[in-house]
Amino acid sequence: MSNESETEVDAETADEEEQAEGLQKGDVVKLAYTARTVDGGQLVDTTDEEVAEDDGIDTEQQEFGPRTIVLGENHIFPDVEQDIYGKEVGDEGDVTVAAADAFGEYDEEEVRTVSKDKIPEDDRYPGAHVDIEGEHGHIETIIGGRARVDFNHPLAGEDVEYDYEILEEVTDREEKAQGIIQMMLDMELDVWFETDTVEEEQLVESEDDEDEDEESEPEYETVEVEKETLYIEATPQLTMNQQWMMGKQQIAQQLTQLLDIDRIIVQEEIGGGGMGMPGMMGGMGGAGGADIEDALEDADVDAEEIVEEIEGAEE
């Protein structure tokens, strides 16, 4: 009886080891791919510039090349991710993603009639893409003072065929950071990692807490801690990037989790010398208060006096 149990356990262990082979969730890979609709072969997306040119896409308006993705982070369709798990660099795949799992089923109720006054004059024509009350759609018809607008995704109801090739597994930390940033912001930035020693205020835990007065002030002590930091060089292009301006905190949070770091510092170089400017911090590093305080101390500036002057001016 015991031999049968051991055999079953060994079989389960072997299955788990077999499942763990190859690429898995959390791995960073570079993919080459082309996605088309199953019905009609309409180009949905591609990393191949020649394919885009053959389909009449203006290739000067965007960059082409392998895409860096993190498996398990919904950077591609889940069905495609599932097909990649367990594979190796150099493997290829062909996956058909059902409409419901791609851009959604077509919903007739999402075709609605609205007043044409809600549409800018320059966009009042069939086929125009418009944003109305936070929803994106395209105009089907305009009759009198009313417009018929389809708020479905343009590819709703379409199954998508996804051909891909796994070109590389990215293991270098800086290359991984650059690839993820490019995927998020569609731009290349210089990055580097450093382990910084910074001072932090920590609450002092007393053994006599139960006997102390509940109204007593908590005690803090200054301690030195090491912070694994990702530095990103700021550029004018980054400053003007819409995705960055609207979601820098969310992007920072994702990067700290994906790269397993404590904080992020965006550093700006002014003039001929480098001058660290903590434009954004993420994850466990907080909002960069310690770095700002250190800078004020080095400049012999009293932060409390500055606050008092500002408050006095407002009054």
C-alpha positions in Angstrom: 0.0 0.0 0.0 2.8 2.4 0.9 4.6 1.6 -2.4 1.5 2.7 -4.3 1.4 6.0 -2.3 5.1 6.6 -3.0 4.6 6.0 -6.7 1.7 8.5 -6.8 3.8 11.1 -5.0 6.8 10.6 -7.3 4.5 11.0 -10.3 3.0 14.2 -9.0 6.6 15.5 -8.3 7.6 14.6 -11.8 4.6 16.4 -13.3 5.3 19.5 -11.2 9.0 19.5 -12.4 7.9 19.1 -16.0 5.4 22.0 -15.7 8.1 24.2 -14.2 10.5 23.7 -17.1 10.8 26.4 -19.7 9.6 30.0 -19.5 7.3 30.8 -16.6 5.3 33.6 -14.9 7.6 36.6 -14.1 10.1 35.8 -16.8 11.0 38.7 -19.1 11.2 37.9 -22.8 11.6 39.6 -26.2 8.9 38.6 -28.8 8.5 39.0 -32.5 4.9 38.7 -33.5 2.1 39.5 -36.0 -1.5 39.5 -35.1 -4.4 39.5 -37.6 -8.1 39.1 -37.6 -9.1 35.5 -38.5 -12.0 36.8 -40.7 -10.4 39.1 -43.4 -6.8 39.0 -42.2 -6.8 42.7 -41.0 -3.5 43.6 -39.4 -4.0 44.1 -35.6 -0.4 44.6 -34.5 3.1 43.6 -35.6 6.7 44.0 -34.6 7.8 43.6 -38.3 8.2 46.9 -40.2 8.0 45.1 -43.6 4.7 43.5 -42.7 3.4 46.9 -41.6 4.6 48.5 -44.9 2.9 45.8 -47.0 -0.4 46.6 -45.2 -0.1 50.3 -46.0 0.8 51.4 -42.4 2.7 54.6 -42.1 5.9 53.2 -40.5 7.4 56.7 -40.0 4.8 57.4 -37.2 6.0 54.5 -35.0 8.9 52.3 -34.2 9.1 48.6 -34.9 11.1 45.8 -33.4 10.9 43.0 -30.8 8.8 43.8 -27.8 9.9 43.1 -24.2 7.1 41.7 -22.0 6.8 40.3 -18.5 4.9 37.0 -18.6 1.9 37.0 -16.2 1.5 40.8 -16.3 -1.2 40.9 -19.1 1.2 42.6 -21.5 -0.2 40.3 -24.2 -3.4 38.3 -24.5 -3.7 35.6 -21.7 -4.2 32.9 -24.3 -0.8 33.7 -25.9 0.9 33.8 -22.5 -0.5 30.3 -21.7 1.0 29.1 -25.0 4.4 30.5 -24.1 4.6 28.9 -20.7 7.0 26.0 -20.8 8.6 27.0 -24.1 12.2 28.0 -24.7 14.0 30.7 -26.6 13.7 30.1 -30.3 10.3 28.4 -30.1 7.4 29.7 -32.2 3.7 29.6 -31.7 0.4 30.2 -33.5 -2.6 31.0 -31.2 -6.2 31.9 -32.1 -7.7 34.2 -29.5 -11.5 34.2 -29.4 -13.2 37.6 -29.7 -14.4 37.5 -26.1 -10.8 37.2 -24.9 -9.4 39.6 -27.4 -11.4 42.9 -27.9 -14.8 41.7 -26.7 -17.9 40.5 -28.4 -19.9 42.9 -30.5 -22.7 44.5 -28.4 -25.6 46.0 -30.3 -26.6 48.1 -27.3 -23.3 49.9 -27.5 -24.5 51.6 -30.7 -26.4 54.6 -29.5 -27.9 57.8 -30.7 -26.6 61.1 -29.3 -27.1 64.8 -30.0 -24.6 66.0 -32.6 -24.0 69.0 -30.3 -21.9 66.7 -28.2 -19.6 66.2 -31.1 -17.0 68.9 -32.3 -17.9 70.4 -35.6 -14.8 69.1 -37.3 -15.7 65.5 -36.4 -19.3 65.5 -37.6 -19.0 63.0 -40.4 -19.4 59.2 -40.8 -16.3 57.3 -39.8 -14.9 60.0 -37.4 -13.6 58.7 -34.1 -14.9 60.7 -31.2 -14.8 60.9 -27.4 -18.2 61.6 -25.8 -18.6 61.7 -22.0 -15.5 59.6 -21.4 -16.4 57.0 -24.1 -14.6 56.4 -27.4 -16.6 55.5 -30.5 -16.9 56.1 -34.2 -19.8 57.8 -36.0 -22.0 55.6 -38.3 -24.4 58.2 -39.5 -25.6 61.8 -38.9 -29.2 62.8 -39.6 -30.5 66.2 -38.6 -29.4 67.0 -35.1 -28.7 63.3 -34.1 -25.7 61.1 -34.6 -25.5 57.3 -34.5 -22.3 56.3 -32.7 -20.8 52.9 -32.3 -19.0 52.6 -28.9 -17.8 49.1 -29.5 -14.0 48.6 -30.0 -13.3 48.7 -33.7 -12.2 45.0 -33.5 -15.0 43.8 -31.2 -16.4 40.5 -32.4 -13.2 39.5 -34.2 -11.2 36.4 -33.4 -7.5 37.2 -33.6 -4.7 34.9 -34.9 -1.4 35.6 -33.1 1.9 34.3 -34.6 5.0 34.8 -32.5 8.6 33.8 -32.0 10.5 33.9 -28.7 13.7 35.7 -29.5 15.4 36.1 -26.1 15.0 35.8 -22.4 16.1 39.1 -20.8 18.1 38.5 -17.6 20.3 41.6 -17.4 18.7 43.9 -14.8 19.4 47.2 -16.7 18.2 45.7 -20.0 15.1 44.4 -18.2 14.3 47.8 -16.8 14.8 49.5 -20.1 12.6 47.0 -21.9 9.8 47.3 -19.4 10.0 51.1 -19.5 9.9 51.1 -23.3 6.9 48.8 -23.2 5.1 51.2 -20.8 6.1 54.5 -22.3 7.3 53.6 -25.9 10.6 55.4 -25.4 14.2 54.4 -24.5 15.8 55.9 -21.4 19.2 55.5 -19.7 18.9 53.6 -16.4 21.2 52.2 -13.7 21.0 50.5 -10.3 22.7 51.5 -7.1 22.5 50.5 -3.5 22.2 53.7 -1.4 22.6 54.0 2.3 20.0 56.5 3.7 18.9 57.7 7.1 15.3 56.9 8.2 13.3 57.6 11.3 12.0 54.5 13.0 9.6 54.1 15.9 11.4 52.9 19.0 9.6 49.9 20.6 9.8 50.0 24.3 9.4 46.9 26.5 7.5 49.0 29.0 4.8 50.2 26.5 2.0 48.7 28.6 3.0 50.7 31.6 3.5 54.0 29.8 1.0 56.7 29.6 -1.3 56.3 26.5 -0.9 60.1 25.8 2.9 60.0 25.8 4.7 61.0 22.6 6.1 58.1 20.6 9.9 58.0 20.4 11.8 57.7 17.1 15.4 57.0 16.3 17.5 57.6 13.2 18.9 54.5 11.6 20.8 53.8 8.4 19.2 51.5 5.9 20.2 50.3 2.4 17.9 51.0 -0.5 18.1 49.2 -3.8 17.5 52.1 -6.2 16.7 52.3 -9.9 17.9 55.6 -11.3 16.3 56.9 -14.5 17.8 59.7 -16.4 15.2 62.4 -17.1 14.9 63.8 -20.6 12.6 66.4 -22.2 10.8 63.6 -24.0 10.0 61.9 -20.6 8.8 65.2 -19.2 6.3 65.6 -22.0 5.3 62.0 -22.2 1.5 61.8 -21.6 1.5 58.4 -20.1 4.3 59.4 -17.7 2.6 62.7 -16.7 -0.8 61.0 -16.0 0.4 57.8 -14.3 4.0 58.1 -13.0 3.1 56.8 -9.5 1.4 53.7 -11.0 4.3 53.1 -13.3 6.7 53.4 -10.4 4.8 50.9 -8.4 4.8 48.4 -11.2 8.5 48.9 -11.7 9.4 48.4 -8.1 7.4 45.2 -8.0 8.7 43.7 -11.3 12.3 44.6 -10.6 12.2 43.8 -6.9 13.7 47.2 -5.8 13.0 49.6 -3.0 12.6 52.9 -4.8 13.0 54.8 -8.0 14.7 58.2 -8.6 14.4 60.2 -11.8 17.6 62.2 -12.1 17.9 65.3 -14.1 21.3 66.7 -15.3 21.5 70.5 -15.3 24.3 72.3 -17.1 27.7 70.6 -17.3 27.5 68.8 -13.9 25.1 66.2 -12.7 22.5 67.2 -10.1 20.2 64.6 -8.7 16.6 65.6 -8.8 14.3 63.2 -7.1 11.4 63.7 -9.5 9.6 60.6 -8.5 10.0 57.8 -5.9 8.3 54.5 -5.9 7.6 51.5 -3.7 9.3 51.1 -0.3 11.4 54.3 -0.8 8.5 56.6 0.0 8.3 60.1 -1.3 12.0 60.9 -1.0 11.7 63.0 2.2 15.0 62.0 3.6 16.9 63.0 0.4 15.2 66.4 0.4 16.1 67.0 4.1 19.7 66.0 3.4 19.9 68.5 0.5 18.5 71.3 2.7 21.0 70.6 5.4 23.9 70.6 2.9 22.7 74.0 1.7 22.4 75.3 5.3 18.7 75.9 4.9 16.2 75.5 7.7 13.1 73.7 6.3 10.9 74.9 9.2 11.8 78.6 8.5 10.8 78.1 4.9 7.4 76.7 5.9 6.8 79.5 8.3 7.6 82.1 5.7 5.2 80.5 3.2 2.4 80.3 5.7 3.0 83.9 6.7 2.8 85.0 3.1 -0.5 83.2 2.6 -2.0 85.0 5.6 
